Amino acid sequence: MSNPTPPGPKGKPIIGVAPEFQRDILGVMVNTARDYGDIAVIPFGPFRLWLLSNPDLFHQVLVSDSAKFKKSTRQRNALGDIIGNGIFLSEGDFWKRQRRLVAPAFHTKRIGAYADVMVNRTQQMLEAWRSGETRNVDSDMTALTMNIISETMFGSDVSEGTAQISDLLNVGRKLLGTRFKAVILKPMWLPTPTHRQWKRAQPQLNAVIQSFIDERRKTGEDRGDLLSMLLLAQDEDGSVMTDKQVFDEAVTIFGAGHETTAAALSWAFYLIATHPEIADKLYAEVDAAIGDRPATLADLPNLKYAEMIFKETMRLYPPAFASTREPIEDVQIGEYTVKKGAPVMLNFYGVQRDPRFWNDPDKFNPERFSPENEKSIPKHAYIPFGAGPRVCIGNGFAIMEATLVLATIAQHFRFELAADHGQQGLPDTAFTLRPQGGVWLKLTQREPARQPEMA
């Protein structure tokens, strides 16, 4: 009996739907799920891409059958030359060991120590903001989250080196965007402009990070930052990471630790600016919780609405809008057999806007994530950090960072969309889901409520 083939768009001979995919990947994902169901096959150049658009299927691939899948070969080829073999891309026993060694760096007690860094860096950024001006908040959030991950990774005394790392990683980010959308990956030895840029930047990046590692190896001290945790981490047999392993994990954390949070924060401010009634609730919470003093770790339980805004933003605009896997053996999914090595895409964006799982799914409604409402969300219908053994290791860090940044900025400014930037709100899918052309907001200073004097 022949293996049935799922339905899907036909596309054009040879290229399939590759042009549409490159132009509007989100539209292809949403429309394919709507027209062909939870399991569909998309012809993408020489590939046949399985698109899965149901929380139960996410659970199978990421949780119950996770051992039968690996990160896609295409993803590893596209990203490996840039971010190395850290826990985002590594597989098998090596990945298990690395995950075990990296995990303590993101323990709740450890990341709590970074709250002051997050608030202080946000306050420093706000010193340059002026009432009445128009700013590209997307650029500001990228710089801010880069500064935060720099200090939490390498410490506050290496700002010159981390600024250089930031510039070099931005070259890598541009290359990632190009490779992520390509139908056929160009080999890195081809002298394209982006390849040449990266070939110049990569040795410099290696040298700067290696200098940090060398200096720490000499002293052996724990400075309370993520690099210290990576260098001091020991496996059960007493072994530690090699310099190459520390380097790859540092680049992975450094890159992921700012890119996704910056994207989500940019969308959050776009949504706040276009929903004044939600902005007013945020201002009221911030005034009641922290008034005119800096936020602290202890304030997080009283900043629930800020956290709800961030979570709802991640539902509408998940930075990781999809994930790709490939089976290491034939796997039965529904009535179909997915053959070993076939590329599989998990349609997070589509499911997080699917009316089967969300009432009025395109509406921005932070109340979905109130403590009582969050319990009723179908399992894996909300999946901005992935799930299963490979769930994002930095999700607690990201939620804490975003909540404190939102609260600190809302203390001091109101926002409205700049009238002369009419294309705002369109997503750009170059690797992560970023706002196309930035988020241009007009700022109005607000005075935070003064906290009552203690008797």
N, C-alpha and C positions, 0 to 999 in steps of 0.2 A: 504494500500500500504506500503510495507516494505521500511525502510530507506536505500538508497544505501550506499555502503561502498567504500571509495576511494581506488585506487590501492596502491600497495606498495610492498616492498620486503617480501618474505615469511619467510626467516630464518629457523631455526631448531625448531623441536618440543620443547615446554615448554620454551626454552631460547630465541627463536626468533633470532634477530641479536645482542643480548647483547654482545657477545665476540667482534664482529666487532665494535660495538659502543664504547666499552671501549678502544679498540686498536686504532681506527681512527675515532673519532666522526665527524671530519670535512669531511672526505671522504664519510662517510655514508650520511651526510646531502647533500653534493653536488651531489653525485651520485643518491640519491633518487629523488631529485628535477629534475635532468636531465632525469632520466628514467621514472618517474611516474607523473611529472607535479607539479603544484603549491600547490595542496592539496594531501597529501599522508598519509598513516598510516604505522607506523613502529612497528612491534612486538618486544617489549623490555621486556624480562622476562614475568612477569604476566601482564604487561601493554600493552596498544595499544596507541602509541604516535602519535598524529596528527602533521605532519610537514607542516608548511605553508611557502611558498617561493615566495611571491609576495608583492610588496610595498602596493598595495590596501588592501591586507589581513592584513598587519601590521597596516594600518590605521584603519581598522574595529576593530581589537582586542584592540589596544592601545588608540584609539581616539574615534571613533563614537560609539562603543559598549563597551567602557572601563568599564562602570558600571556593565556590565554583566560578567565580568571576575575578578578573584583575583589571587594573587600569588599562585603558585601550592602548594598543601599540601606537596608534596615531598620536594620542596625547603624549605618550612618553617621548616619541620622536620629535614632536613639536616643542616640548618644554624642557626636555632633559639637558640639552646643550646650554640652557640658560639658568635653570634653577638646580641642576644637579640631581643627586639621588637621595633627597631628603624624604621625610615621611609622606609627603604628598604623592610622590611617584614610586617609591620603593615597594617591593613585593616580598611575599613569603616570610621565611624565618628572619631574614635581615630586617624587613619592615617591623616584625613583631618586637625584635630586640630594640630597634631604634625608638619605636613608640613607647616601649617600657622605660627607656632611658630619658626620653623627652618629657613624658607625662608629669613628673614632679614639678617641673618648671611652671606648669599651669594649674597647680593645685590651688584651691580657693584661698588658702591662707597666704600663699606666695603672691598671687596676683593682687590681693588686697593691699599689699605694700605699694602698689603702683598707682593707687587712686590719687595721691597727692601730685604725682608727676602729671597725670592726665589733667587735673584742674589747673596746676601751675602753668603748663604749656598753653592751655586754652586762654588763661588770663593774659599771658604774654602776647598771644596773637591779637587779642582784643585791644591792646594798647595802640595798634595801628588802625583800628576801625574808627570811623567818624560818622556822627549823625548826619543824615542827608546825602551821604555818598552812595554810589552804586558799586557793588563788588561782585566778582565772580566767586561765589561761595564754594563752588566745586574746587577751584584752585586752592582756596584757603583750607578746605578740609583735607585735601591731598597733602599739603605742606604740614598741617597740624598733625595728622595721624603719622606722617613720616617722622616728625620730631618726637612724638610720643614713643613710637616703637624704637627709635634710635636710642633714647635715654633708657628705656626699660631693657633694651637688649645689651647695650654697651656701656651704660653709665653716663653721668652728666659731664664727665671731664674729657670727653673725646668728641666734642661737637664739631670740630673741624673735619675730623675723619668721617663722621657719620654724614655730614653734608656732602662729602665727596661720594660716599656710598649711595646716597639718595640720587645724585646726578647720574651715576653709572647705572643704577638699577632702572632709572627712567628710560635709558637707552634699551635695556632689556625688555621693559614693558612695551615699548613701541614695536620691537621685534615680535614679542608674543602676540600682539594684536594682528600683525601681518600673517604669522604662521597659523594662528587659530582659525582664520577664515579661509585659508587657501584650500583649493580642491586637491591639488597635488603639492606636497611639501617640497620645496627646493632644498637640495643638500646645502649644508652650511659652507661648503668650500666654494660655492658659486659666489663671485664677487659682486653681489647686489649692494646697493647703498646701505640698507639696514644691516646686512651681514658684515660689511666692512666696519660700520660703526661699532657693532658688538665685538668684533675681533680686536678693535683698539681698546674698548672699554673693559673687556673681561680680564686681561692681565692686571690692569690697575685695580679692579675690584678685588681680585685674588690677593694682591699685595696688601691692600689696606686691611682687609679682614684678617689675613694671616698675621699681620703685625699686632693686632689686638690679641689674637690667640697666643702668639709667642710671648707677649708681655705678661699675660695671665698665667701661662704655664710656668714662667719664672717665679712669680710670687705665690701662686697656689691659693690666693685669698678669695674668699667669697664676698663679693661686693654687693650682693643682693640683687644683681641683675640677671637677665636670662643667659647671658654668655657664661657667667659663673656656674649656673646650674648645669649647662651643657657640659662644661669641662669637668665638673666635680661628680657628675652622675656615674654611678657604678652599677654594673649588672650583678646578678646573683653570684657569679663566679669571681667578682672583684675586678673584672675588666672594664675599661673605660673606652670612650670614643676616640678614634684616631683624629688627627687634625682635619683630614678630608671629610670625615663624618660630621664633625663639629661645624666645619665650613658649610656643608650642604644644608644642614639643619638651620644654621643661622640665616642663610640666604632665603630659605623657604619661609621661615618665620618672619623675617624682615619684610619680604615681599608681600606675603599674604596678610601680615599683621597691619598693613596700612591700606592696601588697595581696596579690599572688600569693605572695610569700615568707612573709608572715605567716600566710596560710592553710595553706601546706604545713608550716611549723614547728609550728603548732598541732596539726595531724594527727599529725605526727611524735611529739610528746610524748604525745599520746593513745595511740599505738601502742606507744611505749616503756613507758608505764605499765601497759599490758595484756599485755606480753610480757617478764616479768622476766629470762628467759634471754638475750634480746637486749640488755636494759639492762645486764646483767652484762658482756657482751662489749664494749659501748661503754665502760663504766667501766674495764675492763682496758686497752683501747686508749688511752684518754685518760691513764691513769696512766703507761703505758709511754712515750707520746709526749711529754707535756708536764708530767706530774707536778704540782707546785704552782706553776709559773710561768705567766705569761700565754702563750697561744698566739700564734704569729706566722705570717706567710706561709710561712716555711721549713718549718713543721710539716705543711703540707697533705699532702705525700706519705705521711706517717705517720698520717694520720687517715682512711684509706680506709674503715674500717667506718662511721664517722660519715657519710661521703659516700654509702655504700651504703644506709644507713638513709634518707637524704633522697631518694635516687632511687627506692627502693621505695615510700616514702610518696607520691611524685609519680605512681607507677603506680596505686596504689589510690585516691588522692584527688587527681587532677590539678586544680589550681585552674582552669585553662582546660579544662573537661571536654568542650567541643565547640568547633567553629569554623564560621563561616558564610561562604559565598561565593555569588556568582551569576555565571553565564557572560555574557560580553559578546557572544557569538555562540552559535549552536546547537553543542552539543558531544556527541559520541558517548561514552557511558559504558556499557560492556558491550553488551548488545543494545538499549539504549534511547538515544533522543535527548533530551538535556536542553535545552529551549528557552531562548533568550536571555532573561535576566532572572529565570529560575526560581530561588527560594531553595534553596540546597544546604547541608545540615548534615553535618559530619564528626564521627562518633561516637567521639571519642577514649576516653571513659570506657568504653564498651562493649567496644571492641577491647582495651583494656588489662586487661580482666577476662575475655577470651574464652578458653575452654579449648582452642580450636584453636591458640592461640599461646603459652599459658602453662600449665604444670603446676600443678594445685591453685591456680587463679587468685585465689581470695579469701583465700588465706593470706598473712600478712605474713612475707616471707622475703627479708631484705636480701642473702642470698648470691646471688640472681639477678644481682646487679650486681657480683659479684667480677670482677676483670679477665679471668679465663678464661671465666666464664659469660656475661658481657655480650656477648662476640663472637658467641654463638649466638642472640641475640634476633633474631627476624625483623625486617627493615628496616621501619621505620614502624609496628611493632606497639607501640612505646613512643615517644610523641610529645608529651611534656608542654610542650615549647617550640615546637611547630610544626615545619615543615620547609620546604626550598626557599628561594627568594629572601627570603621574609618570615619566616624563622625568627627567634625572639625574639633581639634584639640584646643583651639583658642576661643571657643564660643563664649565661655564665661568672661574672658578678657574683653571680647568685643562688646558684649552687652553692657558690662560695667563702664567701659570707655565711652560708648555712645550715650548712655544715660547721663554721665557726668558732664560730657561736652554739651549736650542739649540743654541741660539745666544751667550750666555756667553762662552759655551764650544768651539764653532766654532771660537770665537775670538782668541783662544790660541792653538788649536790643529787641525791637519789633522789626518785622520784615514785610515787604510787599514786592511782587514781581516788578522788575523794571519794565516800563512800557515799551521801550525801544528794542526789546529782545523777544520778538513774537514767536520764535520757534521753540521756546522752552517747553520741556515736558516730553520731548521725543527721546526714546532710549537709543543708546549706541552700544552695540554688542561686541565691541573689540575686546575680547577676552572676558571682562566682567561687564555687568550692565551699568554703564555710566550714562549720565545725562548728556545728550548731544549738544555740543556748544557751551556746556557749563550751566550753572544756575546763577542768573544775574538778579540780585535783590537790592532794593533800596532800603537802607537802614534808617531806623529812627531810634534814638537813644531812649531808654526807659529807666526810671529810677527804681531799684528794687525796694521792697518794703523794709523798713528799718526794724530789726529785731528788738523786742523789749529788753531793757536792761535787767540783768539778774539782780535780785535783791541781795 
